[in-house]
Amino acid sequence: MPESYRKILKTRFSTQELAFLEILVCQLQIYTKVTVEGLAARLPLFITFESRRRRIQRFLALDSTTIQNTWFILWAVI
Protein backbone atom coordinates (compact mmCIF):
# COMPACT_ATOMS: atom_id res chain seq x y z
CA MET A 1 0.00 0.00 0.00
CA PRO A 2 1.44 3.42 -0.88
CA GLU A 3 2.79 5.51 2.00
CA SER A 4 0.41 8.40 1.21
CA TYR A 5 -2.55 6.03 1.71
CA ARG A 6 -1.06 4.73 4.96
CA LYS A 7 -0.77 8.26 6.38
CA ILE A 8 -4.43 8.95 5.72
CA LEU A 9 -5.63 5.55 6.89
CA LYS A 10 -3.66 5.85 10.17
CA THR A 11 -5.96 8.71 11.12
CA ARG A 12 -9.05 6.58 10.43
CA PHE A 13 -8.07 3.14 11.77
CA SER A 14 -6.33 1.72 14.81
CA THR A 15 -3.00 -0.04 14.28
CA GLN A 16 -4.68 -3.45 14.44
CA GLU A 17 -7.42 -2.43 12.01
CA LEU A 18 -4.87 -0.99 9.60
CA ALA A 19 -2.85 -4.22 9.64
CA PHE A 20 -6.03 -6.21 9.02
CA LEU A 21 -6.96 -3.89 6.13
CA GLU A 22 -3.54 -4.40 4.55
CA ILE A 23 -3.95 -8.18 4.77
CA LEU A 24 -7.41 -7.95 3.16
CA VAL A 25 -6.12 -5.70 0.36
CA CYS A 26 -3.31 -8.16 -0.38
CA GLN A 27 -5.83 -11.00 -0.53
CA LEU A 28 -8.08 -8.98 -2.85
CA GLN A 29 -5.18 -8.35 -5.21
CA ILE A 30 -4.31 -12.06 -5.42
CA TYR A 31 -7.73 -13.72 -5.71
CA THR A 32 -10.25 -12.75 -8.34
CA LYS A 33 -13.35 -14.40 -6.93
CA VAL A 34 -14.16 -12.47 -3.77
CA THR A 35 -16.63 -13.55 -1.13
CA VAL A 36 -16.44 -13.20 2.62
CA GLU A 37 -16.15 -16.97 2.90
CA GLY A 38 -13.40 -17.08 0.29
CA LEU A 39 -11.42 -14.37 2.04
CA ALA A 40 -11.91 -16.09 5.40
CA ALA A 41 -10.63 -19.37 3.98
CA ARG A 42 -7.43 -17.69 2.75
CA LEU A 43 -6.87 -15.28 5.65
CA PRO A 44 -3.54 -16.11 7.33
CA LEU A 45 -4.75 -16.03 10.94
CA PHE A 46 -4.57 -18.88 13.42
CA ILE A 47 -8.24 -18.83 14.38
CA THR A 48 -11.17 -20.92 13.20
CA PHE A 49 -12.84 -20.31 9.86
CA GLU A 50 -16.02 -18.98 11.52
CA SER A 51 -14.02 -16.53 13.63
CA ARG A 52 -12.20 -15.25 10.54
CA ARG A 53 -15.49 -14.85 8.69
CA ARG A 54 -17.08 -12.93 11.59
CA ARG A 55 -13.99 -10.74 11.92
CA ILE A 56 -14.15 -9.78 8.25
CA GLN A 57 -17.87 -9.03 8.53
CA ARG A 58 -17.37 -6.88 11.65
CA PHE A 59 -14.49 -5.01 10.01
CA LEU A 60 -16.49 -4.26 6.87
CA ALA A 61 -19.41 -3.05 9.02
CA LEU A 62 -17.30 -0.38 10.77
CA ASP A 63 -18.24 3.24 10.13
CA SER A 64 -14.64 3.95 9.17
CA THR A 65 -14.83 1.52 6.22
CA THR A 66 -17.72 3.22 4.46
CA ILE A 67 -17.11 4.73 1.06
CA GLN A 68 -17.82 8.26 2.28
CA ASN A 69 -15.54 8.07 5.32
CA THR A 70 -12.47 6.49 3.79
CA TRP A 71 -12.40 5.69 0.11
CA PHE A 72 -13.55 9.07 -1.22
CA ILE A 73 -10.83 10.71 0.89
CA LEU A 74 -8.19 8.39 -0.57
CA TRP A 75 -9.48 9.06 -4.06
CA ALA A 76 -9.27 12.84 -3.49
CA VAL A 77 -5.58 12.50 -2.57
CA ILE A 78 -4.69 10.91 -5.92
C-alpha distances in whole Angstrom, upper triangle without the diagonal:
4,6,8,7,7,10,12,10,12,15,15,15,16,15,16,14,11,11,13,10,7,10,11,8,9,12,12,11,14,17,18,21,19,21,21,24,22,18,21,22,19,18,18,20,24,25,27,26,27,26,22,23,24,21,19,22,22,18,18,22,20,21,18,16,19,18,20,18,15,14,16,15,12,14,16,14,13
4,5,5,6,9,10,11,12,15,16,16,18,16,18,17,13,14,16,13,11,14,15,12,13,16,16,14,17,20,21,24,22,25,25,27,25,22,24,26,23,21,22,24,27,29,31,30,31,29,26,27,28,25,22,25,25,21,21,24,22,23,19,18,20,19,20,19,15,14,16,14,11,13,14,12,11
4,5,5,6,9,10,10,13,15,15,16,15,17,16,13,14,16,14,12,16,17,14,15,19,19,18,20,23,25,27,25,27,27,29,28,24,26,28,25,23,23,25,28,29,32,31,32,30,27,28,29,25,24,26,26,22,22,25,23,23,19,19,21,20,21,19,15,15,17,15,12,14,15,12,12
4,5,5,7,9,10,12,13,15,17,16,18,17,14,16,18,15,14,18,18,16,17,20,20,19,22,25,26,28,26,28,27,30,29,26,28,30,27,25,26,27,30,31,34,33,34,31,28,29,29,26,24,26,26,22,22,24,22,21,18,17,19,18,18,16,13,13,14,11,9,11,12,8,9
4,5,5,6,9,10,11,12,14,14,16,14,11,13,15,12,11,15,15,12,14,17,17,16,20,22,23,25,23,24,24,27,26,22,24,27,24,22,23,24,28,28,31,29,30,28,25,26,26,23,21,23,22,18,18,20,18,18,14,14,16,15,15,14,10,10,12,10,7,10,11,8,9
4,5,5,6,9,10,10,12,11,13,12,8,10,13,11,9,13,14,12,14,17,17,17,20,22,24,26,23,25,24,27,25,22,23,26,23,21,21,22,25,26,29,28,29,26,24,25,25,21,20,22,21,17,18,20,18,18,14,14,17,17,17,15,12,12,15,12,10,13,14,12,13
4,6,5,7,9,10,12,12,15,14,11,13,16,14,13,17,18,16,18,21,21,21,24,26,27,29,27,28,27,30,29,25,27,29,27,24,25,25,28,29,32,31,32,29,26,28,27,24,23,24,23,19,20,22,19,19,15,16,18,18,18,15,12,13,15,12,10,14,14,11,13
4,5,6,7,9,12,13,15,13,11,14,16,13,13,17,17,16,18,21,20,20,24,26,27,28,25,27,25,29,28,25,26,29,27,24,25,26,29,29,32,31,31,28,26,26,26,23,21,23,21,18,18,19,17,16,12,13,15,14,14,11,9,10,11,8,7,11,11,9,12
4,5,5,6,9,10,12,10,7,11,12,10,10,14,14,13,16,18,18,18,22,23,24,25,23,23,22,25,25,21,23,26,24,21,22,22,25,26,28,27,27,25,22,23,22,19,18,19,18,14,15,16,14,13,9,10,13,13,13,10,8,10,12,9,8,12,13,12,14
4,5,5,7,7,10,9,7,10,12,11,12,15,16,15,18,20,20,21,24,26,27,28,25,26,24,27,27,23,24,27,25,22,22,22,25,25,28,28,28,25,23,24,23,20,19,21,19,15,17,18,15,15,11,13,15,16,16,13,11,13,15,13,12,16,16,14,17
4,6,8,10,13,11,10,13,15,14,15,18,19,18,21,23,23,24,27,28,29,30,27,28,26,29,29,25,26,29,28,25,25,25,28,28,30,30,29,27,25,26,24,21,20,22,19,16,17,18,15,13,10,12,15,16,15,11,10,13,14,12,12,16,16,14,17
4,7,10,12,9,9,12,13,12,14,17,16,16,19,21,20,22,25,26,27,28,24,24,23,26,26,23,23,27,26,22,24,23,26,26,28,27,27,24,22,22,21,18,17,18,16,13,14,14,11,10,6,9,11,13,12,8,7,11,13,11,11,15,15,15,17
4,6,8,6,6,9,10,9,11,14,14,15,17,19,19,21,23,24,26,26,23,23,21,23,24,20,21,24,23,19,20,19,22,22,24,24,24,21,19,20,18,15,15,16,14,11,12,13,10,10,7,9,12,14,15,11,10,13,15,14,13,17,18,17,20
4,5,5,6,9,10,10,12,14,15,16,18,20,21,22,25,26,28,28,25,24,22,24,25,21,21,24,23,19,20,18,21,21,23,23,23,20,18,20,18,15,15,17,14,12,14,15,12,13,10,12,15,18,18,15,13,16,19,17,17,20,22,20,23
4,6,5,6,9,10,11,13,14,15,17,19,20,21,23,25,27,28,25,25,22,24,24,21,20,23,22,18,18,16,19,20,22,23,23,20,18,20,19,16,16,18,16,13,16,17,15,16,13,14,18,20,21,17,16,18,21,19,18,21,23,21,23
4,5,5,6,9,10,11,12,14,16,17,18,20,22,23,25,26,22,22,19,21,21,18,17,20,19,15,15,13,15,16,19,19,19,16,15,17,16,12,13,15,13,11,14,16,13,16,13,14,18,20,21,18,17,19,22,21,19,23,25,23,25
4,5,5,6,9,10,10,12,14,15,16,18,20,21,23,23,20,20,17,19,20,16,16,19,18,14,15,14,17,17,19,19,19,16,14,15,14,11,11,13,11,8,11,12,10,12,10,10,14,16,18,15,13,15,19,18,17,20,22,21,23
4,5,5,6,9,10,10,12,14,15,17,19,20,22,23,20,20,18,21,20,17,17,20,18,15,15,15,18,19,21,21,21,18,16,17,17,14,13,15,14,10,12,15,13,14,11,11,14,16,18,15,12,14,17,16,14,18,20,18,20
4,5,5,6,9,10,11,13,14,16,17,19,21,22,19,20,18,20,19,15,16,18,16,12,12,12,15,16,19,19,20,17,14,17,17,13,13,16,15,12,14,17,15,17,14,14,17,19,21,18,16,17,20,19,17,20,22,21,22
4,5,5,6,9,10,11,12,14,16,17,19,19,16,16,14,16,16,12,12,15,13,10,10,10,13,14,16,16,16,14,11,13,13,10,9,12,12,9,11,14,13,15,13,12,16,17,20,18,15,16,20,19,18,20,23,22,23
4,5,5,6,9,10,10,12,14,15,17,18,15,15,14,16,16,12,13,16,14,11,13,13,17,17,19,18,18,16,13,14,15,11,10,12,12,9,10,13,12,14,11,10,13,14,17,15,12,13,16,16,14,17,19,19,19
4,5,5,6,9,10,11,13,14,17,18,16,17,16,18,17,13,14,17,14,11,12,13,17,18,20,19,20,18,15,16,17,14,12,16,16,12,13,17,16,17,15,13,16,17,19,17,14,14,18,17,15,17,20,18,19
4,6,5,6,9,10,11,12,15,16,14,15,14,15,14,10,11,13,10,8,8,10,14,15,17,16,18,16,12,14,16,13,11,14,15,12,13,17,17,19,17,15,18,19,22,20,17,17,21,20,18,20,23,22,22
4,5,5,6,9,10,11,13,13,11,12,10,13,11,8,10,12,10,8,10,12,15,16,17,15,16,15,11,12,14,11,9,12,13,10,10,14,15,17,15,12,15,16,19,18,15,15,19,19,17,19,22,21,21
4,5,5,6,9,10,12,13,11,13,13,15,14,10,13,15,12,11,13,15,19,19,21,19,20,19,15,16,17,15,12,15,16,13,12,16,16,18,16,13,15,15,18,17,14,13,17,17,14,16,19,18,18
4,5,5,6,9,12,14,12,14,14,16,13,10,13,14,11,10,11,14,18,19,20,19,20,20,16,17,19,16,14,17,19,16,16,19,20,22,19,16,19,19,22,21,18,17,20,20,17,19,22,21,20
4,5,5,6,9,10,9,11,11,12,10,7,10,11,8,8,10,13,16,17,18,16,18,17,13,14,17,15,12,15,17,15,15,18,19,22,20,17,19,19,23,22,19,18,22,22,20,21,24,24,23
4,6,6,7,9,7,10,11,13,10,8,12,13,10,11,13,16,19,20,20,18,19,19,15,15,17,16,13,15,17,15,14,17,19,21,19,15,17,17,20,20,17,16,19,20,18,18,22,22,20
4,6,7,10,10,13,15,16,13,11,15,15,12,13,15,18,21,22,23,21,23,22,19,18,21,19,16,19,21,18,17,21,22,23,21,18,20,19,22,22,19,17,20,21,18,18,22,21,19
4,7,9,10,13,15,15,12,11,14,13,10,12,13,17,20,21,22,19,22,22,18,18,21,20,17,20,22,20,19,23,24,26,24,21,23,22,26,25,22,20,23,25,21,22,25,25,23
4,6,7,10,12,12,9,9,12,12,9,11,14,17,20,21,21,18,20,21,17,16,20,19,16,18,21,19,18,22,23,25,24,21,22,22,25,26,23,21,24,25,23,23,27,26,25
4,6,10,13,13,10,11,14,14,12,15,17,20,23,24,23,20,22,23,19,18,21,21,17,19,22,20,19,22,24,26,25,21,22,21,25,25,23,20,23,25,23,22,26,26,24
4,7,10,11,8,9,13,12,12,14,17,20,23,22,21,18,19,21,18,16,19,19,16,17,20,19,17,20,23,25,24,21,21,21,25,26,23,21,24,26,24,24,28,28,27
4,7,8,6,7,10,11,11,12,16,18,21,20,19,16,17,18,15,13,16,16,12,13,17,16,14,17,19,21,21,17,18,18,22,23,20,19,22,24,22,22,26,26,25
4,5,5,6,8,10,11,12,16,17,20,18,17,13,14,15,13,10,13,14,10,11,14,14,12,15,18,20,20,17,18,18,22,23,21,20,23,25,24,24,27,28,28
4,5,5,6,9,10,10,14,15,17,15,14,11,11,12,9,6,9,10,7,7,11,11,10,12,15,18,18,15,17,18,22,21,20,19,23,25,23,24,28,28,28
4,5,5,6,9,10,13,14,16,14,12,8,9,11,9,6,10,11,9,10,13,14,13,16,18,22,22,19,20,22,25,25,24,23,26,28,27,28,31,32,31
4,5,5,6,9,12,14,16,15,14,10,12,13,10,9,13,13,11,12,16,16,15,18,20,23,23,20,21,22,26,26,24,23,26,28,26,27,30,31,30
4,5,5,6,10,11,14,13,13,10,11,12,9,8,11,11,8,11,14,13,12,16,18,21,20,17,19,20,24,23,21,20,24,25,23,24,28,28,27
4,5,5,9,9,11,10,9,6,8,9,5,5,9,9,7,10,12,12,13,15,17,21,21,18,20,22,25,24,23,22,26,27,25,27,30,30,30
4,6,8,10,11,11,9,6,9,11,8,8,12,12,11,13,16,16,16,19,21,25,24,21,24,25,29,28,26,25,29,30,28,30,33,33,32
4,6,9,11,12,12,9,12,13,9,10,14,13,12,15,17,16,17,20,21,25,24,21,23,24,28,27,25,24,28,29,26,28,31,31,30
4,6,9,10,10,9,11,11,7,9,12,11,9,13,15,14,15,18,19,22,21,19,21,23,26,25,23,22,26,27,25,26,30,29,29
4,7,9,11,11,13,12,9,12,15,13,12,16,17,16,18,21,21,24,23,21,24,26,29,27,25,25,28,29,26,28,31,30,30
4,6,8,9,12,10,8,11,13,11,12,15,16,15,17,20,20,24,22,21,24,26,29,27,25,25,29,29,27,30,33,32,32
4,7,9,12,10,9,13,14,13,14,17,18,17,20,22,23,26,25,24,27,29,32,30,28,29,33,33,31,33,36,35,36
4,7,8,6,7,10,11,10,12,15,15,16,18,20,21,25,24,23,26,28,31,29,28,29,32,33,31,33,36,36,36
4,5,5,6,9,10,11,13,14,15,17,19,20,22,25,25,24,27,29,32,30,29,30,33,34,33,35,38,37,38
4,5,5,6,9,10,11,12,14,15,17,18,20,24,24,22,25,27,30,29,27,28,31,32,31,33,36,36,36
4,5,5,6,8,10,11,12,14,15,16,19,22,23,21,23,26,29,28,27,27,31,32,31,33,36,36,36
4,5,5,6,9,10,10,12,14,15,17,21,21,20,22,25,28,26,25,26,30,30,29,31,34,34,35
4,5,5,6,9,10,10,12,14,16,19,19,18,20,23,26,24,23,23,27,28,26,28,32,31,32
4,5,5,6,9,10,11,12,15,18,19,17,19,21,24,23,22,22,26,27,26,28,31,31,32
4,5,5,6,8,10,10,13,16,17,16,18,21,23,22,21,22,26,27,26,28,31,31,32
4,5,5,6,9,10,11,15,15,14,16,19,22,20,19,20,24,24,24,26,29,29,30
4,6,5,6,9,10,14,14,11,14,16,19,18,17,18,21,22,21,23,26,26,27
4,5,5,6,9,12,13,11,13,16,18,18,17,18,21,22,22,24,26,27,28
4,6,5,7,10,11,10,12,16,18,16,16,18,21,22,22,24,26,27,28
4,5,5,9,9,8,10,13,16,14,13,15,18,19,18,21,23,23,25
4,6,8,9,6,8,11,13,12,12,13,16,17,17,19,21,22,23
4,6,8,7,8,11,13,12,13,14,17,18,19,20,23,24,25
4,5,6,7,11,12,10,11,13,16,16,17,19,21,22,24
4,5,6,9,9,7,9,12,14,14,16,18,19,20,22
4,6,9,9,6,6,9,12,11,12,15,16,17,19
4,6,8,7,6,8,11,11,12,14,16,17,18
4,5,5,6,7,9,11,12,13,15,17,18
4,6,6,5,6,9,10,10,12,14,16
4,6,6,6,8,10,11,11,14,16
4,7,7,7,9,11,12,13,16
4,6,5,6,9,10,11,13
4,5,5,6,9,10,11
4,5,5,6,9,10
4,5,5,7,9
4,5,5,7
4,5,5
4,6
4
